[in-house]
């Protein structure tokens, strides 16, 4: 894997389906959200949140956005100071609540 990239393991909590995403540190959480949606063949049509505390609905550590505005999710991955072993959560569509647990596998 190239320098400047982050390897993530993304697990759909309900379906117990796991997949990997490799994303640049220069990308944002909004970009990661788009990658997760693409991997699931979903459209960009609902609000979403990342919870960096690894606890759903923790507003103090939430980076949210929606179709019209990236909001706090426009933060770059490099600003999050992630390291291998870190975990955080992703919630897509507040009605259906598609829940994901994301683990940082490696950062060269």
Phi and psi in degrees as a GROMACS rama.xvg file:
@    title "Ramachandran Plot"
@    xaxis  label "Phi"
@    yaxis  label "Psi"
@TYPE xy
-73.2965  153.824  UNK-2
-60.8136  142.893  UNK-3
87.4687  6.30662  UNK-4
-111.85  158.02  UNK-5
-124.951  127.979  UNK-6
-98.6954  123.666  UNK-7
-121.043  143.606  UNK-8
-104.794  126.323  UNK-9
-116.747  121.98  UNK-10
-116.608  122.968  UNK-11
-74.0253  112.763  UNK-12
-62.815  -43.7673  UNK-13
-71.6649  -46.3262  UNK-14
-85.6714  -9.95157  UNK-15
55.408  34.0887  UNK-16
-99.7792  131.749  UNK-17
-120.169  140.854  UNK-18
-146.665  165.404  UNK-19
-110.276  147.844  UNK-20
-132.261  134.076  UNK-21
-112.869  124.593  UNK-22
-137.29  148.989  UNK-23
-72.1552  145.799  UNK-24
-61.8659  -23.0527  UNK-25
-77.3784  -15.9513  UNK-26
-75.6136  164.736  UNK-27
-103.739  171.701  UNK-28
-61.7906  -32.9062  UNK-29
-59.9256  -40.9815  UNK-30
-64.9851  -39.9252  UNK-31
-62.0477  -42.6377  UNK-32
-56.6717  -44.278  UNK-33
-63.825  -37.3097  UNK-34
-66.2581  -41.1996  UNK-35
-64.3135  -43.4417  UNK-36
-62.8755  -43.2335  UNK-37
-60.7792  -42.8029  UNK-38
-62.3185  -26.6547  UNK-39
-98.6901  1.37015  UNK-40
58.6794  40.6135  UNK-41
-104.435  158.088  UNK-42
-93.1419  157.047  UNK-43
-78.2044  89.6537  UNK-44
-142.368  6.66939  UNK-45
-136.491  162.825  UNK-46
-72.9201  161.164  UNK-47
-153.83  162.993  UNK-48
-145.486  144.631  UNK-49
-107.445  137.509  UNK-50
-118.743  102.718  UNK-51
-74.463  -13.0312  UNK-52
-83.853  -2.82833  UNK-53
68.1605  28.5755  UNK-54
-137.427  118.727  UNK-55
-61.2212  143.312  UNK-56
66.3715  20.2359  UNK-57
-81.645  93.9467  UNK-58
-62.3016  -28.3565  UNK-59
-69.2513  -24.1975  UNK-60
-121.473  32.1695  UNK-61
-102.204  136.96  UNK-62
-121.307  101.691  UNK-63
-110.91  160.586  UNK-64
-161.41  178.276  UNK-65
-149.767  -175.072  UNK-66
-59.653  -34.8116  UNK-67
-93.6125  -20.2173  UNK-68
-150.535  123.351  UNK-69
-65.9437  -20.1882  UNK-70
54.257  -140.153  UNK-71
-69.7516  -14.5548  UNK-72
-72.3  -3.88384  UNK-73
-77.9697  0.449391  UNK-74
-62.0667  137.452  UNK-75
-73.5149  145.903  UNK-76
-56.94  -37.5544  UNK-77
-64.0586  -24.7218  UNK-78
-77.3361  -13.0768  UNK-79
-84.4216  -8.66688  UNK-80
53.33  44.1204  UNK-81
-72.7907  151.274  UNK-82
-140.684  158.326  UNK-83
-53.1049  136.314  UNK-84
98.4221  -19.6827  UNK-85
-66.1139  148.17  UNK-86
-132.228  151.449  UNK-87
-153.4  171.809  UNK-88
-116.78  153.132  UNK-89
-131.204  132.276  UNK-90
-124  125.148  UNK-91
-119.754  130.366  UNK-92
71.2696  96.465  UNK-93
-63.984  -18.844  UNK-94
-78.0866  -55.5492  UNK-95
-81.9729  -20.4524  UNK-96
50.8467  66.4183  UNK-97
-75.484  116.68  UNK-98
-110.278  136.453  UNK-99
-132.81  144.726  UNK-100
-110.596  128.587  UNK-101
-113.964  128.768  UNK-102
-117.055  136.8  UNK-103
-83.3226  116.097  UNK-104
-87.2499  -49.0867  UNK-105
-156.682  153.051  UNK-106
-141.43  100.614  UNK-107
